[in-house]
Amino acid sequence: MDKLEIKGKWNELKGKIKQAHANLTEDDLKYEEGKDDELLGRLQTKLGKGRDKLIKWIKSL
C-alpha cells in the first residue's frame, strides 16, 4: 500500500481537511510521527472511506 507522507505539511493539510469536513475534531486529526495508521483509522471511521481513497484524497489537497 501507498505510504502517507505528511511530515512538515501537516498543519496546512489539517486546515484543508477541516474545511472539507467540519465535523472532524482536533483529536480526529491528531498526528504523531510513525502513527500514520492510527490517523487513517480515525479518519476512516469518521468519513466512511477506505484507506486507499483517503490517502489519494489527502495527497490531492
Predicted model as a PDB file, atoms N, CA, C, CB and O in Angstrom, pLDDT in the B-factor column:
MODEL        1                                                                  
ATOM      1  N   MET A   1       0.832  -1.193   0.000  1.00 36.00           N  
ATOM      2  CA  MET A   1       0.000   0.000   0.000  1.00 36.00           C  
ATOM      3  C   MET A   1       0.868   1.244   0.000  1.00 36.00           C  
ATOM      4  CB  MET A   1      -0.942   0.005   1.207  1.00 36.00           C  
ATOM      5  O   MET A   1       2.022   1.234   0.430  1.00 36.00           O  
ATOM      6  N   ASP A   2       0.282   2.291  -0.488  1.00 48.00           N  
ATOM      7  CA  ASP A   2       0.956   3.577  -0.545  1.00 48.00           C  
ATOM      8  C   ASP A   2       1.130   4.136   0.868  1.00 48.00           C  
ATOM      9  CB  ASP A   2       0.168   4.568  -1.430  1.00 48.00           C  
ATOM     10  O   ASP A   2       0.233   4.018   1.702  1.00 48.00           O  
ATOM     11  N   LYS A   3       2.270   4.734   1.127  1.00 58.00           N  
ATOM     12  CA  LYS A   3       2.565   5.307   2.440  1.00 58.00           C  
ATOM     13  C   LYS A   3       2.116   6.761   2.460  1.00 58.00           C  
ATOM     14  CB  LYS A   3       4.082   5.193   2.775  1.00 58.00           C  
ATOM     15  O   LYS A   3       2.364   7.512   1.516  1.00 58.00           O  
ATOM     16  N   LEU A   4       1.466   7.144   3.524  1.00 63.00           N  
ATOM     17  CA  LEU A   4       1.031   8.522   3.680  1.00 63.00           C  
ATOM     18  C   LEU A   4       2.214   9.353   4.138  1.00 63.00           C  
ATOM     19  CB  LEU A   4      -0.148   8.633   4.682  1.00 63.00           C  
ATOM     20  O   LEU A   4       2.763   9.128   5.217  1.00 63.00           O  
ATOM     21  N   GLU A   5       2.601  10.309   3.318  1.00 67.00           N  
ATOM     22  CA  GLU A   5       3.742  11.144   3.660  1.00 67.00           C  
ATOM     23  C   GLU A   5       3.256  12.559   3.912  1.00 67.00           C  
ATOM     24  CB  GLU A   5       4.811  11.119   2.542  1.00 67.00           C  
ATOM     25  O   GLU A   5       2.926  13.293   2.981  1.00 67.00           O  
ATOM     26  N   ILE A   6       3.216  12.936   5.204  1.00 71.00           N  
ATOM     27  CA  ILE A   6       2.659  14.230   5.542  1.00 71.00           C  
ATOM     28  C   ILE A   6       3.588  15.053   6.430  1.00 71.00           C  
ATOM     29  CB  ILE A   6       1.333  14.049   6.222  1.00 71.00           C  
ATOM     30  O   ILE A   6       3.201  16.125   6.895  1.00 71.00           O  
ATOM     31  N   LYS A   7       4.783  14.579   6.668  1.00 66.00           N  
ATOM     32  CA  LYS A   7       5.717  15.319   7.512  1.00 66.00           C  
ATOM     33  C   LYS A   7       5.899  16.732   6.993  1.00 66.00           C  
ATOM     34  CB  LYS A   7       7.067  14.604   7.581  1.00 66.00           C  
ATOM     35  O   LYS A   7       5.988  16.947   5.784  1.00 66.00           O  
ATOM     36  N   GLY A   8       5.954  17.699   7.904  1.00 70.00           N  
ATOM     37  CA  GLY A   8       6.238  19.069   7.533  1.00 70.00           C  
ATOM     38  C   GLY A   8       5.075  19.853   6.974  1.00 70.00           C  
ATOM     39  O   GLY A   8       5.063  21.081   7.063  1.00 70.00           O  
ATOM     40  N   LYS A   9       4.094  19.174   6.397  1.00 80.00           N  
ATOM     41  CA  LYS A   9       2.957  19.849   5.788  1.00 80.00           C  
ATOM     42  C   LYS A   9       1.671  19.604   6.566  1.00 80.00           C  
ATOM     43  CB  LYS A   9       2.787  19.392   4.354  1.00 80.00           C  
ATOM     44  O   LYS A   9       0.594  19.987   6.107  1.00 80.00           O  
ATOM     45  N   TRP A  10       1.761  18.977   7.727  1.00 83.00           N  
ATOM     46  CA  TRP A  10       0.555  18.537   8.398  1.00 83.00           C  
ATOM     47  C   TRP A  10      -0.376  19.683   8.768  1.00 83.00           C  
ATOM     48  CB  TRP A  10       0.917  17.772   9.621  1.00 83.00           C  
ATOM     49  O   TRP A  10      -1.586  19.560   8.577  1.00 83.00           O  
ATOM     50  N   ASN A  11       0.140  20.791   9.289  1.00 84.00           N  
ATOM     51  CA  ASN A  11      -0.744  21.888   9.682  1.00 84.00           C  
ATOM     52  C   ASN A  11      -1.523  22.436   8.493  1.00 84.00           C  
ATOM     53  CB  ASN A  11       0.060  23.005  10.332  1.00 84.00           C  
ATOM     54  O   ASN A  11      -2.705  22.754   8.616  1.00 84.00           O  
ATOM     55  N   GLU A  12      -0.876  22.545   7.364  1.00 86.00           N  
ATOM     56  CA  GLU A  12      -1.542  23.006   6.140  1.00 86.00           C  
ATOM     57  C   GLU A  12      -2.608  22.004   5.695  1.00 86.00           C  
ATOM     58  CB  GLU A  12      -0.509  23.223   5.009  1.00 86.00           C  
ATOM     59  O   GLU A  12      -3.734  22.384   5.374  1.00 86.00           O  
ATOM     60  N   LEU A  13      -2.244  20.731   5.679  1.00 88.00           N  
ATOM     61  CA  LEU A  13      -3.201  19.690   5.276  1.00 88.00           C  
ATOM     62  C   LEU A  13      -4.374  19.616   6.244  1.00 88.00           C  
ATOM     63  CB  LEU A  13      -2.505  18.325   5.195  1.00 88.00           C  
ATOM     64  O   LEU A  13      -5.523  19.452   5.832  1.00 88.00           O  
ATOM     65  N   LYS A  14      -4.074  19.737   7.531  1.00 90.00           N  
ATOM     66  CA  LYS A  14      -5.123  19.650   8.546  1.00 90.00           C  
ATOM     67  C   LYS A  14      -6.165  20.746   8.323  1.00 90.00           C  
ATOM     68  CB  LYS A  14      -4.519  19.760   9.967  1.00 90.00           C  
ATOM     69  O   LYS A  14      -7.364  20.497   8.449  1.00 90.00           O  
ATOM     70  N   GLY A  15      -5.714  21.954   7.994  1.00 91.00           N  
ATOM     71  CA  GLY A  15      -6.641  23.046   7.712  1.00 91.00           C  
ATOM     72  C   GLY A  15      -7.534  22.743   6.526  1.00 91.00           C  
ATOM     73  O   GLY A  15      -8.734  23.017   6.561  1.00 91.00           O  
ATOM     74  N   LYS A  16      -6.955  22.180   5.475  1.00 92.00           N  
ATOM     75  CA  LYS A  16      -7.743  21.840   4.288  1.00 92.00           C  
ATOM     76  C   LYS A  16      -8.736  20.720   4.575  1.00 92.00           C  
ATOM     77  CB  LYS A  16      -6.821  21.434   3.140  1.00 92.00           C  
ATOM     78  O   LYS A  16      -9.863  20.737   4.080  1.00 92.00           O  
ATOM     79  N   ILE A  17      -8.315  19.755   5.372  1.00 93.00           N  
ATOM     80  CA  ILE A  17      -9.202  18.649   5.739  1.00 93.00           C  
ATOM     81  C   ILE A  17     -10.371  19.171   6.566  1.00 93.00           C  
ATOM     82  CB  ILE A  17      -8.429  17.561   6.524  1.00 93.00           C  
ATOM     83  O   ILE A  17     -11.512  18.759   6.356  1.00 93.00           O  
ATOM     84  N   LYS A  18     -10.092  20.082   7.512  1.00 94.00           N  
ATOM     85  CA  LYS A  18     -11.153  20.646   8.340  1.00 94.00           C  
ATOM     86  C   LYS A  18     -12.131  21.474   7.503  1.00 94.00           C  
ATOM     87  CB  LYS A  18     -10.551  21.509   9.453  1.00 94.00           C  
ATOM     88  O   LYS A  18     -13.328  21.488   7.790  1.00 94.00           O  
ATOM     89  N   GLN A  19     -11.638  22.157   6.481  1.00 94.00           N  
ATOM     90  CA  GLN A  19     -12.528  22.917   5.603  1.00 94.00           C  
ATOM     91  C   GLN A  19     -13.479  21.975   4.866  1.00 94.00           C  
ATOM     92  CB  GLN A  19     -11.712  23.753   4.594  1.00 94.00           C  
ATOM     93  O   GLN A  19     -14.658  22.283   4.687  1.00 94.00           O  
ATOM     94  N   ALA A  20     -12.963  20.846   4.448  1.00 94.00           N  
ATOM     95  CA  ALA A  20     -13.778  19.887   3.696  1.00 94.00           C  
ATOM     96  C   ALA A  20     -14.725  19.102   4.599  1.00 94.00           C  
ATOM     97  CB  ALA A  20     -12.881  18.922   2.938  1.00 94.00           C  
ATOM     98  O   ALA A  20     -15.815  18.718   4.176  1.00 94.00           O  
ATOM     99  N   HIS A  21     -14.308  18.865   5.844  1.00 94.00           N  
ATOM    100  CA  HIS A  21     -15.099  18.047   6.772  1.00 94.00           C  
ATOM    101  C   HIS A  21     -15.098  18.709   8.144  1.00 94.00           C  
ATOM    102  CB  HIS A  21     -14.536  16.592   6.861  1.00 94.00           C  
ATOM    103  O   HIS A  21     -14.291  18.367   9.008  1.00 94.00           O  
ATOM    104  N   ALA A  22     -15.995  19.644   8.332  1.00 93.00           N  
ATOM    105  CA  ALA A  22     -16.056  20.433   9.563  1.00 93.00           C  
ATOM    106  C   ALA A  22     -16.394  19.596  10.795  1.00 93.00           C  
ATOM    107  CB  ALA A  22     -17.075  21.533   9.410  1.00 93.00           C  
ATOM    108  O   ALA A  22     -16.177  20.047  11.920  1.00 93.00           O  
ATOM    109  N   ASN A  23     -16.915  18.404  10.605  1.00 93.00           N  
ATOM    110  CA  ASN A  23     -17.282  17.554  11.736  1.00 93.00           C  
ATOM    111  C   ASN A  23     -16.087  16.871  12.397  1.00 93.00           C  
ATOM    112  CB  ASN A  23     -18.260  16.511  11.284  1.00 93.00           C  
ATOM    113  O   ASN A  23     -16.241  16.243  13.444  1.00 93.00           O  
ATOM    114  N   LEU A  24     -14.899  16.984  11.803  1.00 95.00           N  
ATOM    115  CA  LEU A  24     -13.709  16.372  12.389  1.00 95.00           C  
ATOM    116  C   LEU A  24     -13.172  17.245  13.518  1.00 95.00           C  
ATOM    117  CB  LEU A  24     -12.622  16.151  11.314  1.00 95.00           C  
ATOM    118  O   LEU A  24     -13.135  18.470  13.403  1.00 95.00           O  
ATOM    119  N   THR A  25     -12.757  16.607  14.606  1.00 93.00           N  
ATOM    120  CA  THR A  25     -12.228  17.321  15.767  1.00 93.00           C  
ATOM    121  C   THR A  25     -10.702  17.333  15.742  1.00 93.00           C  
ATOM    122  CB  THR A  25     -12.733  16.679  17.072  1.00 93.00           C  
ATOM    123  O   THR A  25     -10.077  16.666  14.917  1.00 93.00           O  
ATOM    124  N   GLU A  26     -10.116  18.099  16.653  1.00 92.00           N  
ATOM    125  CA  GLU A  26      -8.657  18.114  16.793  1.00 92.00           C  
ATOM    126  C   GLU A  26      -8.140  16.722  17.130  1.00 92.00           C  
ATOM    127  CB  GLU A  26      -8.225  19.120  17.878  1.00 92.00           C  
ATOM    128  O   GLU A  26      -7.081  16.317  16.651  1.00 92.00           O  
ATOM    129  N   ASP A  27      -8.892  15.982  17.962  1.00 92.00           N  
ATOM    130  CA  ASP A  27      -8.482  14.616  18.309  1.00 92.00           C  
ATOM    131  C   ASP A  27      -8.490  13.703  17.092  1.00 92.00           C  
ATOM    132  CB  ASP A  27      -9.399  14.044  19.388  1.00 92.00           C  
ATOM    133  O   ASP A  27      -7.617  12.847  16.949  1.00 92.00           O  
ATOM    134  N   ASP A  28      -9.472  13.884  16.216  1.00 93.00           N  
ATOM    135  CA  ASP A  28      -9.536  13.088  14.990  1.00 93.00           C  
ATOM    136  C   ASP A  28      -8.319  13.341  14.113  1.00 93.00           C  
ATOM    137  CB  ASP A  28     -10.818  13.403  14.212  1.00 93.00           C  
ATOM    138  O   ASP A  28      -7.835  12.432  13.437  1.00 93.00           O  
ATOM    139  N   LEU A  29      -7.825  14.571  14.122  1.00 92.00           N  
ATOM    140  CA  LEU A  29      -6.735  14.972  13.235  1.00 92.00           C  
ATOM    141  C   LEU A  29      -5.384  15.017  13.928  1.00 92.00           C  
ATOM    142  CB  LEU A  29      -7.031  16.316  12.643  1.00 92.00           C  
ATOM    143  O   LEU A  29      -4.429  15.579  13.392  1.00 92.00           O  
ATOM    144  N   LYS A  30      -5.296  14.435  15.105  1.00 90.00           N  
ATOM    145  CA  LYS A  30      -4.028  14.402  15.835  1.00 90.00           C  
ATOM    146  C   LYS A  30      -3.046  13.489  15.097  1.00 90.00           C  
ATOM    147  CB  LYS A  30      -4.243  13.914  17.305  1.00 90.00           C  
ATOM    148  O   LYS A  30      -3.321  12.312  14.867  1.00 90.00           O  
ATOM    149  N   TYR A  31      -1.904  14.055  14.735  1.00 85.00           N  
ATOM    150  CA  TYR A  31      -0.892  13.291  14.006  1.00 85.00           C  
ATOM    151  C   TYR A  31       0.370  13.194  14.828  1.00 85.00           C  
ATOM    152  CB  TYR A  31      -0.594  13.929  12.642  1.00 85.00           C  
ATOM    153  O   TYR A  31       0.895  14.201  15.303  1.00 85.00           O  
ATOM    154  N   GLU A  32       0.855  11.983  14.993  1.00 85.00           N  
ATOM    155  CA  GLU A  32       2.130  11.737  15.641  1.00 85.00           C  
ATOM    156  C   GLU A  32       2.989  10.950  14.666  1.00 85.00           C  
ATOM    157  CB  GLU A  32       1.954  10.973  16.997  1.00 85.00           C  
ATOM    158  O   GLU A  32       2.532   9.987  14.050  1.00 85.00           O  
ATOM    159  N   GLU A  33       4.225  11.369  14.536  1.00 79.00           N  
ATOM    160  CA  GLU A  33       5.135  10.713  13.605  1.00 79.00           C  
ATOM    161  C   GLU A  33       5.199   9.216  13.889  1.00 79.00           C  
ATOM    162  CB  GLU A  33       6.540  11.335  13.692  1.00 79.00           C  
ATOM    163  O   GLU A  33       5.342   8.792  15.036  1.00 79.00           O  
ATOM    164  N   GLY A  34       5.092   8.435  12.837  1.00 82.00           N  
ATOM    165  CA  GLY A  34       5.149   6.984  12.953  1.00 82.00           C  
ATOM    166  C   GLY A  34       3.808   6.335  13.247  1.00 82.00           C  
ATOM    167  O   GLY A  34       3.711   5.110  13.311  1.00 82.00           O  
ATOM    168  N   LYS A  35       2.769   7.150  13.426  1.00 87.00           N  
ATOM    169  CA  LYS A  35       1.452   6.598  13.743  1.00 87.00           C  
ATOM    170  C   LYS A  35       0.435   6.938  12.656  1.00 87.00           C  
ATOM    171  CB  LYS A  35       0.966   7.122  15.100  1.00 87.00           C  
ATOM    172  O   LYS A  35      -0.708   7.296  12.940  1.00 87.00           O  
ATOM    173  N   ASP A  36       0.877   6.819  11.416  1.00 85.00           N  
ATOM    174  CA  ASP A  36       0.005   7.099  10.276  1.00 85.00           C  
ATOM    175  C   ASP A  36      -1.236   6.212  10.289  1.00 85.00           C  
ATOM    176  CB  ASP A  36       0.768   6.906   8.968  1.00 85.00           C  
ATOM    177  O   ASP A  36      -2.333   6.667   9.966  1.00 85.00           O  
ATOM    178  N   ASP A  37      -1.060   4.952  10.661  1.00 89.00           N  
ATOM    179  CA  ASP A  37      -2.178   4.010  10.649  1.00 89.00           C  
ATOM    180  C   ASP A  37      -3.281   4.425  11.616  1.00 89.00           C  
ATOM    181  CB  ASP A  37      -1.688   2.612  10.995  1.00 89.00           C  
ATOM    182  O   ASP A  37      -4.465   4.267  11.319  1.00 89.00           O  
ATOM    183  N   GLU A  38      -2.891   4.956  12.775  1.00 92.00           N  
ATOM    184  CA  GLU A  38      -3.892   5.404  13.745  1.00 92.00           C  
ATOM    185  C   GLU A  38      -4.688   6.581  13.191  1.00 92.00           C  
ATOM    186  CB  GLU A  38      -3.221   5.796  15.075  1.00 92.00           C  
ATOM    187  O   GLU A  38      -5.913   6.618  13.305  1.00 92.00           O  
ATOM    188  N   LEU A  39      -3.993   7.531  12.598  1.00 91.00           N  
ATOM    189  CA  LEU A  39      -4.662   8.689  11.997  1.00 91.00           C  
ATOM    190  C   LEU A  39      -5.623   8.235  10.908  1.00 91.00           C  
ATOM    191  CB  LEU A  39      -3.629   9.682  11.419  1.00 91.00           C  
ATOM    192  O   LEU A  39      -6.779   8.656  10.881  1.00 91.00           O  
ATOM    193  N   LEU A  40      -5.156   7.389  10.022  1.00 91.00           N  
ATOM    194  CA  LEU A  40      -6.011   6.902   8.934  1.00 91.00           C  
ATOM    195  C   LEU A  40      -7.203   6.125   9.464  1.00 91.00           C  
ATOM    196  CB  LEU A  40      -5.208   6.024   7.981  1.00 91.00           C  
ATOM    197  O   LEU A  40      -8.300   6.220   8.914  1.00 91.00           O  
ATOM    198  N   GLY A  41      -7.000   5.362  10.521  1.00 94.00           N  
ATOM    199  CA  GLY A  41      -8.097   4.611  11.130  1.00 94.00           C  
ATOM    200  C   GLY A  41      -9.180   5.531  11.665  1.00 94.00           C  
ATOM    201  O   GLY A  41     -10.369   5.279  11.470  1.00 94.00           O  
ATOM    202  N   ARG A  42      -8.769   6.603  12.341  1.00 94.00           N  
ATOM    203  CA  ARG A  42      -9.746   7.569  12.856  1.00 94.00           C  
ATOM    204  C   ARG A  42     -10.500   8.233  11.710  1.00 94.00           C  
ATOM    205  CB  ARG A  42      -9.048   8.637  13.720  1.00 94.00           C  
ATOM    206  O   ARG A  42     -11.718   8.396  11.779  1.00 94.00           O  
ATOM    207  N   LEU A  43      -9.784   8.616  10.660  1.00 94.00           N  
ATOM    208  CA  LEU A  43     -10.432   9.255   9.513  1.00 94.00           C  
ATOM    209  C   LEU A  43     -11.366   8.288   8.792  1.00 94.00           C  
ATOM    210  CB  LEU A  43      -9.379   9.788   8.537  1.00 94.00           C  
ATOM    211  O   LEU A  43     -12.447   8.682   8.353  1.00 94.00           O  
ATOM    212  N   GLN A  44     -10.961   7.033   8.668  1.00 95.00           N  
ATOM    213  CA  GLN A  44     -11.820   6.024   8.029  1.00 95.00           C  
ATOM    214  C   GLN A  44     -13.127   5.888   8.796  1.00 95.00           C  
ATOM    215  CB  GLN A  44     -11.099   4.655   7.951  1.00 95.00           C  
ATOM    216  O   GLN A  44     -14.200   5.819   8.196  1.00 95.00           O  
ATOM    217  N   THR A  45     -13.038   5.848  10.117  1.00 95.00           N  
ATOM    218  CA  THR A  45     -14.224   5.699  10.945  1.00 95.00           C  
ATOM    219  C   THR A  45     -15.159   6.890  10.792  1.00 95.00           C  
ATOM    220  CB  THR A  45     -13.831   5.526  12.403  1.00 95.00           C  
ATOM    221  O   THR A  45     -16.367   6.717  10.632  1.00 95.00           O  
ATOM    222  N   LYS A  46     -14.606   8.094  10.840  1.00 94.00           N  
ATOM    223  CA  LYS A  46     -15.421   9.310  10.761  1.00 94.00           C  
ATOM    224  C   LYS A  46     -15.978   9.565   9.372  1.00 94.00           C  
ATOM    225  CB  LYS A  46     -14.610  10.496  11.194  1.00 94.00           C  
ATOM    226  O   LYS A  46     -17.124   9.993   9.234  1.00 94.00           O  
ATOM    227  N   LEU A  47     -15.180   9.306   8.338  1.00 94.00           N  
ATOM    228  CA  LEU A  47     -15.574   9.674   6.984  1.00 94.00           C  
ATOM    229  C   LEU A  47     -16.159   8.518   6.178  1.00 94.00           C  
ATOM    230  CB  LEU A  47     -14.396  10.231   6.259  1.00 94.00           C  
ATOM    231  O   LEU A  47     -16.795   8.738   5.147  1.00 94.00           O  
ATOM    232  N   GLY A  48     -15.948   7.293   6.641  1.00 95.00           N  
ATOM    233  CA  GLY A  48     -16.500   6.139   5.943  1.00 95.00           C  
ATOM    234  C   GLY A  48     -15.847   5.860   4.606  1.00 95.00           C  
ATOM    235  O   GLY A  48     -16.485   5.328   3.697  1.00 95.00           O  
ATOM    236  N   LYS A  49     -14.575   6.216   4.480  1.00 94.00           N  
ATOM    237  CA  LYS A  49     -13.834   5.957   3.235  1.00 94.00           C  
ATOM    238  C   LYS A  49     -12.761   4.915   3.497  1.00 94.00           C  
ATOM    239  CB  LYS A  49     -13.196   7.266   2.674  1.00 94.00           C  
ATOM    240  O   LYS A  49     -12.306   4.756   4.630  1.00 94.00           O  
ATOM    241  N   GLY A  50     -12.359   4.212   2.461  1.00 94.00           N  
ATOM    242  CA  GLY A  50     -11.299   3.226   2.566  1.00 94.00           C  
ATOM    243  C   GLY A  50      -9.933   3.889   2.668  1.00 94.00           C  
ATOM    244  O   GLY A  50      -9.772   5.060   2.324  1.00 94.00           O  
ATOM    245  N   ARG A  51      -8.967   3.143   3.135  1.00 91.00           N  
ATOM    246  CA  ARG A  51      -7.602   3.653   3.338  1.00 91.00           C  
ATOM    247  C   ARG A  51      -7.013   4.239   2.055  1.00 91.00           C  
ATOM    248  CB  ARG A  51      -6.694   2.536   3.857  1.00 91.00           C  
ATOM    249  O   ARG A  51      -6.496   5.355   2.057  1.00 91.00           O  
ATOM    250  N   ASP A  52      -7.095   3.489   0.975  1.00 91.00           N  
ATOM    251  CA  ASP A  52      -6.505   3.948  -0.283  1.00 91.00           C  
ATOM    252  C   ASP A  52      -7.170   5.226  -0.790  1.00 91.00           C  
ATOM    253  CB  ASP A  52      -6.613   2.856  -1.341  1.00 91.00           C  
ATOM    254  O   ASP A  52      -6.491   6.117  -1.300  1.00 91.00           O  
ATOM    255  N   LYS A  53      -8.490   5.318  -0.652  1.00 93.00           N  
ATOM    256  CA  LYS A  53      -9.193   6.529  -1.075  1.00 93.00           C  
ATOM    257  C   LYS A  53      -8.789   7.720  -0.213  1.00 93.00           C  
ATOM    258  CB  LYS A  53     -10.714   6.320  -1.009  1.00 93.00           C  
ATOM    259  O   LYS A  53      -8.625   8.828  -0.722  1.00 93.00           O  
ATOM    260  N   LEU A  54      -8.628   7.496   1.093  1.00 91.00           N  
ATOM    261  CA  LEU A  54      -8.203   8.582   1.981  1.00 91.00           C  
ATOM    262  C   LEU A  54      -6.813   9.085   1.625  1.00 91.00           C  
ATOM    263  CB  LEU A  54      -8.228   8.120   3.433  1.00 91.00           C  
ATOM    264  O   LEU A  54      -6.581  10.292   1.554  1.00 91.00           O  
ATOM    265  N   ILE A  55      -5.898   8.166   1.403  1.00 88.00           N  
ATOM    266  CA  ILE A  55      -4.528   8.552   1.053  1.00 88.00           C  
ATOM    267  C   ILE A  55      -4.534   9.342  -0.249  1.00 88.00           C  
ATOM    268  CB  ILE A  55      -3.616   7.303   0.926  1.00 88.00           C  
ATOM    269  O   ILE A  55      -3.878  10.379  -0.356  1.00 88.00           O  
ATOM    270  N   LYS A  56      -5.264   8.859  -1.223  1.00 90.00           N  
ATOM    271  CA  LYS A  56      -5.340   9.549  -2.517  1.00 90.00           C  
ATOM    272  C   LYS A  56      -5.933  10.947  -2.341  1.00 90.00           C  
ATOM    273  CB  LYS A  56      -6.188   8.730  -3.523  1.00 90.00           C  
ATOM    274  O   LYS A  56      -5.435  11.908  -2.927  1.00 90.00           O  
ATOM    275  N   TRP A  57      -6.994  11.066  -1.537  1.00 91.00           N  
ATOM    276  CA  TRP A  57      -7.629  12.344  -1.294  1.00 91.00           C  
ATOM    277  C   TRP A  57      -6.692  13.308  -0.579  1.00 91.00           C  
ATOM    278  CB  TRP A  57      -8.891  12.151  -0.488  1.00 91.00           C  
ATOM    279  O   TRP A  57      -6.588  14.470  -0.972  1.00 91.00           O  
ATOM    280  N   ILE A  58      -6.011  12.847   0.462  1.00 88.00           N  
ATOM    281  CA  ILE A  58      -5.097  13.707   1.212  1.00 88.00           C  
ATOM    282  C   ILE A  58      -3.950  14.177   0.311  1.00 88.00           C  
ATOM    283  CB  ILE A  58      -4.540  12.961   2.449  1.00 88.00           C  
ATOM    284  O   ILE A  58      -3.543  15.337   0.380  1.00 88.00           O  
ATOM    285  N   LYS A  59      -3.444  13.301  -0.510  1.00 85.00           N  
ATOM    286  CA  LYS A  59      -2.362  13.685  -1.413  1.00 85.00           C  
ATOM    287  C   LYS A  59      -2.819  14.709  -2.455  1.00 85.00           C  
ATOM    288  CB  LYS A  59      -1.806  12.453  -2.111  1.00 85.00           C  
ATOM    289  O   LYS A  59      -2.009  15.483  -2.965  1.00 85.00           O  
ATOM    290  N   SER A  60      -4.110  14.711  -2.767  1.00 90.00           N  
ATOM    291  CA  SER A  60      -4.624  15.658  -3.762  1.00 90.00           C  
ATOM    292  C   SER A  60      -4.828  17.055  -3.200  1.00 90.00           C  
ATOM    293  CB  SER A  60      -5.925  15.153  -4.325  1.00 90.00           C  
ATOM    294  O   SER A  60      -5.026  18.006  -3.956  1.00 90.00           O  
ATOM    295  N   LEU A  61      -4.781  17.187  -1.890  1.00 86.00           N  
ATOM    296  CA  LEU A  61      -5.023  18.503  -1.273  1.00 86.00           C  
ATOM    297  C   LEU A  61      -3.903  19.462  -1.503  1.00 86.00           C  
ATOM    298  CB  LEU A  61      -5.245  18.363   0.196  1.00 86.00           C  
ATOM    299  O   LEU A  61      -3.964  20.603  -1.047  1.00 86.00           O  
TER     300      LEU A  61                                                      
ENDMDL                                                                          
END                                                                             
